[in-house]
Amino acid sequence: MKRPPYGSGASAFVAARDQLLALREDHAAACREFRWPQLGEFNWACDYFDALGSLDRTALRVVDDHGHDQSLGFRELAVRSTQVANYLRASGVRPGDRILIMLGNVVALWETMLAAMKVGAVMIPATTLLQREDLRDRLERGAVSAIVTDTACASRFEGLPGAPIRILVGGPLPGGASAEGPSGDGPLGSGPSCPGPSGGGFRPGWLDYAESQQASRELTARPATRADDLLLLYFTSGTTAKPKLVAHTHASYPVGHLSTMYWIGLRPGDVHLNLSSPGWAKHAWSCVFAPWNAEATVLAYHYDRFDAGRLLDVLARCQVTTFCAPPTVWRMLIQQDLKGRRGSLRELVGAGEPLNPEIIAQIRQAWGLTVRDGFGQTETTAQVGNPPGQVLKAGSMGRPLPGYRIELLDPEGRPGTEGEICVDLKERPLGLMRSYLDDPAKTDAAMQGGYYHTGDVASRDEDGYLTYVGRMDDVFKSSDYRISPFELESVLIEHVAVAEAAVVPSPDPLRLAVPKAYIVLAAGHVADAGTALSIFEHVRLRVSPYKRIRRIEFAALPKTISGKIRRVDLRACEHTRADSQIAHEGEFREEDFPTLRSSPRS
């Protein structure tokens, strides 16, 4: 196959990409030999993506449960994004301006992201679940100049200051449908985009995205972007505090996601499906940069309501070869009859939160494939993972990926076999954020001592494999023993009645704190004493006495809009209850059950 005519600025990037593709199953060699490319003036969309237009291959395919199926080749998407770039310039967007992009998984999302790069603008991706006060915060702290959203979401911006340039995607059609077709968003990556009426008619004061179709197909002005220029601003999910504003460059995400490409095991010609909501960093990870770095096809799937059976149909019908999903989706998939439904799948990965070993085992039994875990953050690309072809260890999230040097630091900053996951900055990885925008104090705290501090804790075995322990804020002590919520949650999820679980410390006069589990039950199970006793007995057989669950409460779990559990809210709830020595309504305690008190493991 003829090699695409990459721009001169992309040569070092493509060489690094090709090196990782060649070493995709030799982890030791990849870590030893790979070096991040040295880049000067660089624009991933202009120098790299446009060259992919010479490939006779699908770049993007968008499907849904209503029969819509839209595909664009690399050439077509390169041209369309150039038209949108010219349209943005004509509308007043200039290099360095910040564009808030609030769209579901519709073609216009990818066109706009590529176009923003070609203008030299800065993108602020936003989930369509955001409400007015969240949007006010993003417009103010992000210093937004332009908004690109759809007609149903536009009303949320009415009366909010800032962003003089406002562009609407998809005019209303009879029956309330959008010209772009159903769009989707939500914690699992799809669902109604912006529920509610579109308002009827085209909204005054907004520009019509459809007019970009009339723009020139040749880029009227190429931006002089350097690799370290600002490209992306991401608001973190805010599991423990107010969302931070993470600044990424023209190198840190486009090029930094070479590590993500390597971890997933992407190859040219693959069809990659990632279930992730637009607006979150994982969407850029696996719906934009990692697959297109490998010259693979991005598949996006909409749904009004998630259905695991329909997802399996999409995987087969669209001949998906590589698939990434959060643990919530994997938990739903194992409720289906998976045998004989592997289709074209070759690589499976999980991200967002660590995967429980029970889920991995059930998928392997049904499909003969292993869901490979990995670790990264909004602030970074994939840092740690189990790439293809490597020995996997149960419960481990793998080893440091090429380009990342990881140390585990104890509270005194000393390297060891257990501690905070920290990235060594002596060889600063290209996939690390530039900073927390306009917050030098937070940036300095995160980068102190020559390391980037992730705030996550792990342990390392003699072979260099890392096992996730939990967020530093979530790990707690009971009777002077350190408790990992994730370890206990992994045991809980193995019980047939448990759909989801979150473990937090509950105040105790004798032990200071004891592990308590908040549990969401699987369908068909009742929140009563019998279920609680069964779960207590299940945990007792699988963990040491000092760290077993002492209290259970059946309740919904508070989550961020990205779907991550807010354990901070559960901890606060435990500490604000008036009397921790008395069981509360809906709570069950070990001491409530005489058979547990008489157990030899008590």
VEXRO-85806 format. One record per residue (C-alpha): residue number from 1; z, y, x; residue in one letter. Coordinates in steps of 0.001 Angstrom, whole numbers, plus 500000, padded with zeros to 6 digits. Example, Ala and Ser with C-alpha at 12.3 -4.5 7.8 and 13.67 -1.06 7.14 Angstrom:
(1, (507800, 495500, 512300), A)
(2, (507140, 498940, 513670), S)
// end
This chain:
(1, (500000, 500000, 500000), M)
(2, (499103, 503450, 501277), K)
(3, (502105, 505476, 502398), R)
(4, (502835, 508591, 500300), P)
(5, (501987, 511900, 502057), P)
(6, (505560, 513066, 502582), Y)
(7, (506107, 516699, 503534), G)
(8, (507090, 517503, 507122), S)
(9, (510660, 518296, 506063), G)
(10, (511109, 514757, 504736), A)
(11, (510138, 512752, 507834), S)
(12, (513678, 512275, 509184), A)
(13, (514965, 511422, 505708), F)
(14, (512233, 508825, 505078), V)
(15, (512830, 507239, 508495), A)
(16, (516543, 506844, 507671), A)
(17, (515644, 505443, 504240), R)
(18, (513236, 502903, 505731), D)
(19, (515855, 501806, 508246), Q)
(20, (518343, 501001, 505474), L)
(21, (515715, 499185, 503411), L)
(22, (514876, 497029, 506423), A)
(23, (518568, 496239, 507033), L)
(24, (519573, 495823, 503389), R)
(25, (521131, 492380, 503931), E)
(26, (522468, 492918, 507466), D)
(27, (525549, 494994, 506862), H)
(28, (526841, 494873, 510429), A)
(29, (523525, 496081, 511868), A)
(30, (523158, 498777, 509219), A)
(31, (526618, 500177, 509965), C)
(32, (526024, 499960, 513704), R)
(33, (522539, 501471, 513823), E)
(34, (522304, 503888, 510895), F)
(35, (522703, 507598, 511541), R)
(36, (522377, 510370, 509002), W)
(37, (519124, 512313, 509521), P)
(38, (519225, 515764, 511082), Q)
(39, (517609, 518156, 508636), L)
(40, (516641, 521818, 508835), G)
(41, (514522, 523260, 506043), E)
(42, (514482, 520590, 503365), F)
(43, (513751, 520357, 499658), N)
(44, (513942, 516824, 498260), W)
(45, (511764, 517595, 495227), A)
(46, (509005, 519405, 497139), C)
(47, (509031, 517464, 500409), D)
(48, (509741, 513990, 499074), Y)
(49, (509430, 513482, 495325), F)
(50, (506078, 515214, 494910), D)
(51, (504612, 512900, 497551), A)
(52, (505543, 509922, 495369), L)
(53, (502851, 511150, 492993), G)
(54, (500396, 509073, 495035), S)
(55, (502134, 505901, 493797), L)
(56, (500624, 504134, 490808), D)
(57, (504063, 503382, 489435), R)
(58, (506370, 504441, 486594), T)
(59, (508983, 506969, 487691), A)
(60, (510891, 507325, 484424), L)
(61, (511062, 505318, 481206), R)
(62, (513182, 506388, 478237), V)
(63, (513859, 503971, 475364), V)
(64, (516155, 503928, 472346), D)
(65, (517148, 501834, 469351), D)
(66, (514694, 503648, 467041), H)
(67, (511497, 502423, 468689), G)
(68, (510884, 505404, 470981), H)
(69, (509531, 504360, 474362), D)
(70, (508256, 507066, 476699), Q)
(71, (507102, 506533, 480283), S)
(72, (506005, 508985, 482973), L)
(73, (504426, 508014, 486272), G)
(74, (505484, 509669, 489520), F)
(75, (502339, 511835, 489466), R)
(76, (502879, 512948, 485873), E)
(77, (506548, 513790, 486456), L)
(78, (505737, 515688, 489649), A)
(79, (503225, 517825, 487735), V)
(80, (505484, 518362, 484725), R)
(81, (508428, 519423, 486893), S)
(82, (506159, 521874, 488707), T)
(83, (505146, 523379, 485365), Q)
(84, (508807, 523704, 484370), V)
(85, (509604, 525301, 487746), A)
(86, (506881, 527891, 487209), N)
(87, (508159, 528463, 483667), Y)
(88, (511729, 528979, 484913), L)
(89, (510500, 531533, 487448), R)
(90, (508499, 533334, 484773), A)
(91, (511625, 533383, 482602), S)
(92, (513588, 535157, 485331), G)
(93, (515282, 532333, 487250), V)
(94, (515410, 533055, 490976), R)
(95, (516440, 531046, 494065), P)
(96, (520216, 530745, 494143), G)
(97, (520645, 531330, 490400), D)
(98, (522848, 528820, 488622), R)
(99, (521479, 526818, 485705), I)
(100, (523774, 524941, 483338), L)
(101, (521824, 521888, 482132), I)
(102, (523307, 520406, 478965), M)
(103, (520949, 517677, 477761), L)
(104, (521183, 514033, 476828), G)
(105, (519018, 511336, 478347), N)
(106, (515694, 512941, 477415), V)
(107, (512651, 513444, 479637), V)
(108, (513312, 517190, 479797), A)
(109, (516549, 516479, 481690), L)
(110, (514721, 514970, 484671), W)
(111, (511922, 517563, 484488), E)
(112, (514485, 520367, 484599), T)
(113, (516498, 518894, 487473), M)
(114, (513396, 518498, 489625), L)
(115, (512187, 521952, 488564), A)
(116, (515477, 523578, 489531), A)
(117, (515109, 522133, 493029), M)
(118, (511554, 523466, 493239), K)
(119, (512799, 526944, 492288), V)
(120, (515709, 526765, 494734), G)
(121, (518178, 527209, 491872), A)
(122, (521638, 525631, 491671), V)
(123, (522253, 523036, 488936), M)
(124, (525450, 522658, 486924), I)
(125, (524984, 519422, 484927), P)
(126, (527113, 519323, 481761), A)
(127, (527819, 516551, 479292), T)
(128, (526829, 517257, 475692), T)
(129, (530387, 516378, 474639), L)
(130, (531680, 519728, 475929), L)
(131, (533083, 522146, 473376), Q)
(132, (533270, 525947, 473420), R)
(133, (536323, 526419, 475649), E)
(134, (535010, 523913, 478211), D)
(135, (531691, 525761, 478166), L)
(136, (533396, 529139, 478517), R)
(137, (535177, 527839, 481626), D)
(138, (531922, 526540, 483125), R)
(139, (529999, 529722, 482386), L)
(140, (532724, 531866, 483960), E)
(141, (533733, 529785, 486977), R)
(142, (530169, 528634, 487564), G)
(143, (528749, 532179, 487342), A)
(144, (525904, 530769, 485240), V)
(145, (522616, 532698, 485005), S)
(146, (520657, 530336, 482746), A)
(147, (521264, 527582, 480191), I)
(148, (518933, 524717, 479287), V)
(149, (520110, 522775, 476237), T)
(150, (518873, 521442, 472899), D)
(151, (518883, 523026, 469467), T)
(152, (521926, 521131, 468187), A)
(153, (524115, 522222, 471133), C)
(154, (522999, 525852, 471180), A)
(155, (525482, 527028, 468535), S)
(156, (528385, 526261, 470882), R)
(157, (527192, 529011, 473212), F)
(158, (527027, 531718, 470512), E)
(159, (529302, 534602, 471417), G)
(160, (530095, 533266, 474886), L)
(161, (529424, 535830, 477625), P)
(162, (527082, 535288, 480552), G)
(163, (523877, 533311, 481066), A)
(164, (521306, 535893, 479934), P)
(165, (518491, 533312, 480212), I)
(166, (518820, 530673, 477484), R)
(167, (516234, 527930, 476949), I)
(168, (516026, 525456, 474060), L)
(169, (514564, 521976, 474372), V)
(170, (513026, 520418, 471265), G)
(171, (512465, 522525, 468157), G)
(172, (513805, 521079, 464862), P)
(173, (511512, 518763, 462921), L)
(174, (511704, 517545, 459297), P)
(175, (514718, 515322, 458771), G)
(176, (516696, 516949, 461596), G)
(177, (515022, 515002, 464434), A)
(178, (514292, 516621, 467748), S)
(179, (510849, 517027, 469254), A)
(180, (512180, 515106, 472240), E)
(181, (513252, 512166, 470083), G)
(182, (516871, 511017, 469731), P)
(183, (518935, 512053, 472719), S)
(184, (522143, 510444, 473768), G)
(185, (525410, 511046, 475485), D)
(186, (528966, 509794, 475409), G)
(187, (531552, 507944, 477493), P)
(188, (529248, 504919, 477820), L)
(189, (526201, 507023, 478590), G)
(190, (524548, 507403, 475207), S)
(191, (525137, 508101, 471542), G)
(192, (524432, 511237, 469477), P)
(193, (523649, 514092, 471853), S)
(194, (525149, 517068, 470044), C)
(195, (526259, 515936, 466596), P)
(196, (525812, 518365, 463768), G)
(197, (523054, 520414, 462186), P)
(198, (520496, 522088, 464387), S)
(199, (520762, 525295, 462454), G)
(200, (517200, 525141, 461137), G)
(201, (514407, 527203, 462616), G)
(202, (514107, 528443, 466167), F)
(203, (517256, 530230, 467329), R)
(204, (516862, 533964, 468049), P)
(205, (517527, 535020, 471639), G)
(206, (516495, 531658, 473069), W)
(207, (513292, 530750, 474884), L)
(208, (511213, 527720, 473905), D)
(209, (511081, 524983, 476552), Y)
(210, (507831, 523714, 475006), A)
(211, (506062, 526785, 476404), E)
(212, (506421, 525233, 479873), S)
(213, (503464, 523030, 478919), Q)
(214, (501231, 526096, 479366), Q)
(215, (502468, 526908, 482891), A)
(216, (500410, 526329, 486038), S)
(217, (500315, 522789, 487415), R)
(218, (500467, 524133, 490980), E)
(219, (503748, 525496, 492359), L)
(220, (503382, 529272, 492451), T)
(221, (506137, 529856, 495029), A)
(222, (507841, 527245, 497177), R)
(223, (511511, 528071, 497929), P)
(224, (512684, 528247, 501546), A)
(225, (515671, 525965, 501054), T)
(226, (517681, 524618, 503941), R)
(227, (519461, 521274, 503815), A)
(228, (522882, 522947, 503722), D)
(229, (521993, 525336, 500876), D)
(230, (523861, 524895, 497617), L)
(231, (522094, 522610, 495093), L)
(232, (524630, 521097, 492665), L)
(233, (527958, 522142, 491173), L)
(234, (529925, 519373, 489445), Y)
(235, (533103, 519790, 487449), F)
(236, (535346, 516778, 488069), T)
(237, (536591, 514693, 485135), S)
(238, (540121, 516106, 485305), G)
(239, (542198, 512909, 485029), T)
(240, (545313, 514592, 486476), T)
(241, (544649, 518351, 486489), A)
(242, (542172, 521089, 485614), K)
(243, (538646, 520077, 486691), P)
(244, (537696, 521127, 490216), K)
(245, (534253, 522561, 490962), L)
(246, (532549, 520399, 493589), V)
(247, (529742, 521960, 495643), A)
(248, (526888, 519767, 496910), H)
(249, (523876, 520748, 498975), T)
(250, (520172, 519902, 499213), H)
(251, (521254, 517155, 501634), A)
(252, (524643, 515880, 500477), S)
(253, (523456, 514335, 497213), Y)
(254, (519691, 513784, 497566), P)
(255, (519961, 512370, 501103), V)
(256, (523609, 511285, 500941), G)
(257, (522718, 508788, 498239), H)
(258, (520998, 506614, 500793), L)
(259, (524399, 504903, 500984), S)
(260, (524302, 504379, 497209), T)
(261, (520765, 502995, 497378), M)
(262, (521932, 500551, 500047), Y)
(263, (525011, 499468, 498066), W)
(264, (523056, 498822, 494857), I)
(265, (520379, 496913, 496765), G)
(266, (517452, 498900, 495363), L)
(267, (513911, 498106, 496502), R)
(268, (510546, 499792, 495900), P)
(269, (509201, 498767, 492499), G)
(270, (512601, 497905, 490994), D)
(271, (513465, 498898, 487430), V)
(272, (516972, 500337, 487528), H)
(273, (519182, 500910, 484490), L)
(274, (522413, 502821, 484915), N)
(275, (524586, 503428, 481864), L)
(276, (526014, 506843, 482586), S)
(277, (526348, 510073, 480717), S)
(278, (524353, 513107, 481899), P)
(279, (526698, 515769, 483216), G)
(280, (528721, 513444, 485418), W)
(281, (528078, 512763, 489087), A)
(282, (527382, 509058, 488522), K)
(283, (524294, 510035, 486538), H)
(284, (522875, 511797, 489608), A)
(285, (523958, 508846, 491743), W)
(286, (522063, 506150, 489876), S)
(287, (519750, 507858, 487391), C)
(288, (518135, 510229, 489893), V)
(289, (518634, 510028, 493638), F)
(290, (519457, 506408, 494558), A)
(291, (516595, 504769, 492608), P)
(292, (513999, 507406, 493490), W)
(293, (515064, 507273, 497141), N)
(294, (513955, 503629, 496943), A)
(295, (510738, 504466, 495020), E)
(296, (512085, 502540, 492017), A)
(297, (511741, 503209, 488290), T)
(298, (514586, 504930, 486450), V)
(299, (515176, 503438, 482989), L)
(300, (517236, 505482, 480525), A)
(301, (518549, 503932, 477324), Y)
(302, (519698, 505878, 474231), H)
(303, (521797, 504519, 471425), Y)
(304, (523549, 506082, 468462), D)
(305, (526371, 503545, 468749), R)
(306, (526804, 501186, 471675), F)
(307, (525985, 497563, 470887), D)
(308, (526193, 494979, 473666), A)
(309, (523618, 492720, 471997), G)
(310, (521041, 495500, 471856), R)
(311, (521720, 496332, 475491), L)
(312, (520950, 492738, 476428), L)
(313, (517663, 493020, 474517), D)
(314, (516760, 496171, 476478), V)
(315, (517568, 494508, 479793), L)
(316, (515147, 491698, 478953), A)
(317, (512391, 493728, 477255), R)
(318, (512230, 496366, 480000), C)
(319, (512445, 493779, 482804), Q)
(320, (515413, 495466, 484436), V)
(321, (516007, 494205, 487981), T)
(322, (519054, 496249, 489002), T)
(323, (521821, 497240, 486600), F)
(324, (524908, 499442, 486926), C)
(325, (527553, 499909, 484233), A)
(326, (531196, 501004, 483971), P)
(327, (533960, 498437, 483359), P)
(328, (534060, 499324, 479650), T)
(329, (530500, 498041, 479219), V)
(330, (531115, 494906, 481280), W)
(331, (534154, 494147, 479091), R)
(332, (531953, 494390, 476005), M)
(333, (529180, 492287, 477519), L)
(334, (531439, 489314, 478228), I)
(335, (532212, 489158, 474498), Q)
(336, (528554, 488143, 473985), Q)
(337, (526891, 484792, 474564), D)
(338, (525250, 485634, 477896), L)
(339, (523798, 482264, 478812), K)
(340, (520015, 482336, 479023), G)
(341, (519922, 486136, 478817), R)
(342, (519729, 487047, 482500), R)
(343, (516086, 488124, 482254), G)
(344, (514721, 489731, 485442), S)
(345, (518106, 490853, 486759), L)
(346, (518662, 490503, 490498), R)
(347, (521471, 492963, 491329), E)
(348, (524555, 493938, 489283), L)
(349, (527053, 496640, 490203), V)
(350, (530014, 498321, 488558), G)
(351, (531298, 501847, 489067), A)
(352, (533543, 504491, 487563), G)
(353, (536743, 502472, 487859), E)
(354, (537483, 499208, 489682), P)
(355, (536310, 496010, 488028), L)
(356, (538823, 493381, 487035), N)
(357, (538243, 489965, 488718), P)
(358, (538176, 488188, 485330), E)
(359, (535085, 490151, 484282), I)
(360, (533285, 489368, 487525), I)
(361, (534056, 485653, 487154), A)
(362, (532722, 485458, 483593), Q)
(363, (529456, 487225, 484463), I)
(364, (528947, 484940, 487465), R)
(365, (529502, 481869, 485324), Q)
(366, (526933, 483016, 482732), A)
(367, (524204, 484477, 484969), W)
(368, (524811, 483135, 488455), G)
(369, (525002, 486746, 489662), L)
(370, (527998, 488633, 490997), T)
(371, (528879, 492114, 489772), V)
(372, (529464, 493943, 493032), R)
(373, (532095, 496645, 493079), D)
(374, (531869, 499915, 494967), G)
(375, (533845, 503102, 495516), F)
(376, (532894, 506751, 495659), G)
(377, (533725, 510045, 494010), Q)
(378, (532137, 513189, 492613), T)
(379, (532905, 514672, 496028), E)
(380, (530960, 511952, 497865), T)
(381, (528257, 509350, 497543), T)
(382, (529096, 505623, 497734), A)
(383, (531672, 505233, 500534), Q)
(384, (532740, 501601, 500205), V)
(385, (530987, 498692, 498565), G)
(386, (529798, 495123, 498489), N)
(387, (526092, 495350, 499363), P)
(388, (523715, 492426, 498675), P)
(389, (523812, 489373, 500898), G)
(390, (527416, 489796, 502035), Q)
(391, (530384, 487501, 501586), V)
(392, (532421, 488748, 498632), L)
(393, (536172, 488477, 498352), K)
(394, (537834, 488293, 494968), A)
(395, (539387, 491631, 494023), G)
(396, (537928, 493502, 496989), S)
(397, (535662, 496519, 496570), M)
(398, (533999, 495717, 499903), G)
(399, (533728, 497428, 503267), R)
(400, (532732, 500930, 504406), P)
(401, (529027, 501540, 503830), L)
(402, (526586, 502760, 506489), P)
(403, (527289, 506360, 507430), G)
(404, (530974, 506307, 506409), Y)
(405, (533952, 505756, 508743), R)
(406, (537036, 504992, 506647), I)
(407, (540683, 504992, 507661), E)
(408, (543735, 504141, 505553), L)
(409, (546435, 506715, 506285), L)
(410, (550135, 506383, 505454), D)
(411, (552148, 509409, 504185), P)
(412, (552717, 510503, 507798), E)
(413, (548976, 510440, 508496), G)
(414, (549031, 507267, 510608), R)
(415, (546172, 504727, 510298), P)
(416, (547178, 501291, 509076), G)
(417, (546312, 498395, 506819), T)
(418, (547380, 500178, 503635), E)
(419, (547282, 503816, 502662), G)
(420, (545158, 506645, 501350), E)
(421, (541409, 506128, 501674), I)
(422, (540268, 508837, 504080), C)
(423, (536850, 509658, 505524), V)
(424, (536815, 510346, 509260), D)
(425, (535182, 513739, 509856), L)
(426, (534472, 513193, 513540), K)
(427, (531141, 511859, 512302), E)
(428, (530962, 513807, 509058), R)
(429, (528890, 511875, 506494), P)
(430, (526005, 513732, 504925), L)
(431, (527136, 512506, 501505), G)
(432, (530358, 514527, 501562), L)
(433, (530603, 517684, 499463), M)
(434, (530387, 521079, 501141), R)
(435, (533618, 522321, 499510), S)
(436, (535490, 522976, 496316), Y)
(437, (533688, 526113, 495226), L)
(438, (535635, 529351, 495694), D)
(439, (538830, 527451, 496432), D)
(440, (539450, 527361, 500198), P)
(441, (543056, 526201, 499721), A)
(442, (541990, 523037, 497855), K)
(443, (539177, 522476, 500347), T)
(444, (541515, 522809, 503340), D)
(445, (544028, 520444, 501741), A)
(446, (541331, 517842, 501131), A)
(447, (539981, 518134, 504706), M)
(448, (543264, 518362, 506608), Q)
(449, (543871, 516529, 509873), G)
(450, (540228, 515765, 510549), G)
(451, (539827, 513598, 507444), Y)
(452, (538573, 514005, 503909), Y)
(453, (541420, 512742, 501708), H)
(454, (540254, 510922, 498572), T)
(455, (543636, 510654, 496830), G)
(456, (543047, 506903, 496322), D)
(457, (545044, 504091, 497919), V)
(458, (543715, 500780, 499246), A)
(459, (544701, 497909, 501520), S)
(460, (542554, 496356, 504262), R)
(461, (542489, 492694, 505282), D)
(462, (541756, 491167, 508683), E)
(463, (537995, 491142, 507990), D)
(464, (537835, 494829, 507091), G)
(465, (537572, 494350, 503312), Y)
(466, (539279, 497004, 501212), L)
(467, (541175, 496262, 497997), T)
(468, (541830, 499103, 495604), Y)
(469, (545493, 499824, 494821), V)
(470, (545268, 502964, 492673), G)
(471, (545347, 506732, 492625), R)
(472, (548155, 508156, 494737), M)
(473, (549413, 509853, 491584), D)
(474, (549465, 506516, 489714), D)
(475, (551209, 504233, 492254), V)
(476, (554980, 504209, 491656), F)
(477, (558192, 502536, 492793), K)
(478, (560438, 500166, 490836), S)
(479, (563676, 498992, 492502), S)
(480, (562155, 500320, 495756), D)
(481, (559078, 498088, 495381), Y)
(482, (555694, 499815, 495278), R)
(483, (553740, 499003, 492101), I)
(484, (549947, 499142, 491790), S)
(485, (548936, 499818, 488159), P)
(486, (545455, 498471, 488801), F)
(487, (546777, 495097, 489980), E)
(488, (548847, 494665, 486824), L)
(489, (546063, 495949, 484576), E)
(490, (543764, 493326, 486089), S)
(491, (546234, 490607, 485088), V)
(492, (546668, 492035, 481596), L)
(493, (542935, 492191, 480920), I)
(494, (542710, 488425, 481489), E)
(495, (544700, 487873, 478281), H)
(496, (542449, 487155, 475316), V)
(497, (544213, 489757, 473127), A)
(498, (543869, 492658, 475581), V)
(499, (540787, 494877, 475424), A)
(500, (542130, 497683, 477619), E)
(501, (545402, 498420, 479394), A)
(502, (547088, 501178, 481352), A)
(503, (550302, 500664, 483319), V)
(504, (552719, 503536, 484014), V)
(505, (556361, 503857, 485110), P)
(506, (558927, 503965, 482305), S)
(507, (562341, 505450, 483215), P)
(508, (565078, 502853, 483664), D)
(509, (568743, 503553, 484568), P)
(510, (569038, 500537, 486881), L)
(511, (565620, 500290, 488581), R)
(512, (564647, 503999, 488420), L)
(513, (561442, 502932, 486686), A)
(514, (559917, 499717, 485327), V)
(515, (556248, 498897, 484706), P)
(516, (555183, 499565, 481137), K)
(517, (551799, 498638, 479674), A)
(518, (550003, 500620, 477010), Y)
(519, (547575, 498167, 475442), I)
(520, (544508, 498394, 473219), V)
(521, (544054, 495070, 471444), L)
(522, (540808, 493147, 471161), A)
(523, (539350, 492665, 467681), A)
(524, (541173, 490074, 465577), G)
(525, (544579, 490463, 467230), H)
(526, (547691, 491956, 465648), V)
(527, (550113, 494413, 467239), A)
(528, (553256, 492403, 466576), D)
(529, (556104, 490688, 468419), A)
(530, (554172, 487426, 468705), G)
(531, (551304, 489099, 470557), T)
(532, (553731, 491009, 472792), A)
(533, (555585, 487789, 473691), L)
(534, (552321, 486035, 474516), S)
(535, (551333, 488884, 476856), I)
(536, (554748, 488951, 478544), F)
(537, (554514, 485196, 479179), E)
(538, (550959, 485536, 480485), H)
(539, (552002, 488159, 483052), V)
(540, (555112, 486217, 484133), R)
(541, (553011, 483249, 485205), L)
(542, (550755, 485411, 487376), R)
(543, (552831, 488048, 489189), V)
(544, (555999, 488160, 491254), S)
(545, (559211, 488924, 489337), P)
(546, (559713, 492355, 490953), Y)
(547, (556460, 493775, 489579), K)
(548, (556022, 492153, 486202), R)
(549, (555553, 494150, 482995), I)
(550, (558912, 494938, 481361), R)
(551, (557717, 496951, 478364), R)
(552, (554634, 496920, 476122), I)
(553, (553358, 499428, 473608), E)
(554, (550227, 498945, 471505), F)
(555, (548454, 502301, 471321), A)
(556, (545196, 504133, 471898), A)
(557, (544660, 505305, 475479), L)
(558, (544132, 509004, 476213), P)
(559, (540885, 509531, 478105), K)
(560, (538828, 512256, 479673), T)
(561, (535464, 513004, 478063), I)
(562, (533914, 510906, 480836), S)
(563, (535892, 507893, 479589), G)
(564, (538518, 507637, 482352), K)
(565, (542097, 506862, 481339), I)
(566, (544509, 509789, 481671), R)
(567, (547584, 507928, 482925), R)
(568, (549135, 511323, 483633), V)
(569, (549496, 511820, 479853), D)
(570, (551138, 508419, 479434), L)
(571, (553578, 509116, 482280), R)
(572, (554465, 512439, 480706), A)
(573, (555049, 510717, 477373), C)
(574, (557482, 508285, 478978), E)
(575, (559453, 511043, 480680), H)
(576, (559738, 513237, 477590), T)
(577, (561129, 510588, 475256), R)
(578, (564734, 511312, 474422), A)
(579, (566379, 507990, 475285), D)
(580, (564598, 505558, 477586), S)
(581, (567261, 502883, 476966), Q)
(582, (566187, 502397, 473355), I)
(583, (562869, 500795, 472405), A)
(584, (560631, 503173, 470505), H)
(585, (558552, 502411, 467435), E)
(586, (555694, 500112, 468378), G)
(587, (557291, 499261, 471746), E)
(588, (558409, 495772, 472783), F)
(589, (560734, 495025, 475697), R)
(590, (561510, 491875, 477657), E)
(591, (565117, 491949, 476519), E)
(592, (563940, 491666, 472902), D)
(593, (562927, 488042, 473517), F)
(594, (565699, 485450, 474231), P)
(595, (563187, 482927, 475597), T)
(596, (562224, 485393, 478330), L)
(597, (565836, 486118, 479240), R)
(598, (566505, 482399, 479741), S)
(599, (563377, 481848, 481830), S)
(600, (563978, 480731, 485440), P)
(601, (561572, 483509, 486539), R)
(602, (563682, 486264, 484952), S)
// end
